[in-house]
């Protein structure tokens, strides 16, 4: 198994590039922050989102991600 395989979140998210997603991040011990947009890229320790209704890009720390909703 490698980090590219779909057994890992990185690998699975790579199969979802181009789709709209809602990503929930855990900050501290009990604060959740939601970010939504189009998934553009997945790295070893980050994801790249194009924010909804904007051309802005958001680089997100992979290790704070708790939940990802992929819209079909």
C-alpha positions in Angstrom: 0.0 0.0 0.0 1.2 3.5 -0.8 -0.2 6.9 0.0 -1.5 7.0 -3.6 -3.8 4.0 -2.9 -7.5 4.6 -2.1 -6.9 2.9 1.3 -5.7 6.3 2.5 -7.7 9.5 2.5 -5.1 11.2 0.2 -5.6 8.5 -2.4 -9.4 8.6 -2.2 -9.5 12.4 -2.4 -7.4 12.3 -5.6 -10.2 10.3 -7.2 -12.6 13.2 -6.4 -10.5 16.0 -7.9 -12.8 18.4 -9.8 -15.9 17.8 -7.6 -17.5 20.1 -5.2 -16.7 19.3 -1.6 -17.4 20.5 2.0 -14.5 20.0 4.3 -14.8 20.2 8.0 -11.7 21.0 10.0 -11.1 20.5 13.7 -9.3 23.5 15.3 -8.2 22.9 18.9 -10.2 20.4 20.8 -13.8 21.3 20.0 -14.1 24.0 17.2 -15.1 22.9 13.7 -14.7 25.2 10.7 -16.4 24.4 7.3 -14.8 25.3 3.9 -16.5 24.5 0.6 -15.4 24.7 -3.0 -14.1 22.7 -5.9 -11.3 20.2 -5.0 -8.3 21.1 -7.3 -5.4 19.1 -5.9 -4.3 16.8 -3.1 -0.8 16.7 -1.8 0.9 14.7 0.9 -0.1 17.1 3.6 -2.6 19.6 2.0 -5.6 19.9 -0.2 -6.3 22.8 -2.6 -9.8 24.2 -2.9 -11.2 26.8 -5.3 -13.6 28.6 -3.1 -17.3 28.6 -4.1 -18.4 31.7 -6.1 -14.8 32.9 -6.3 -11.5 32.5 -8.2 -9.6 32.5 -4.8 -7.6 29.4 -3.9 -7.4 28.0 -0.4 -4.6 25.7 0.7 -5.7 23.5 3.6 -3.7 21.6 6.2 -4.5 17.9 5.7 -4.0 16.9 9.3 -6.8 19.0 10.7 -9.4 17.5 8.3 -12.1 15.5 10.1 -14.9 15.1 7.5 -15.2 15.5 3.8 -18.6 15.6 2.0 -18.2 15.0 -1.8 -21.2 16.3 -3.8 -22.2 14.1 -6.8 
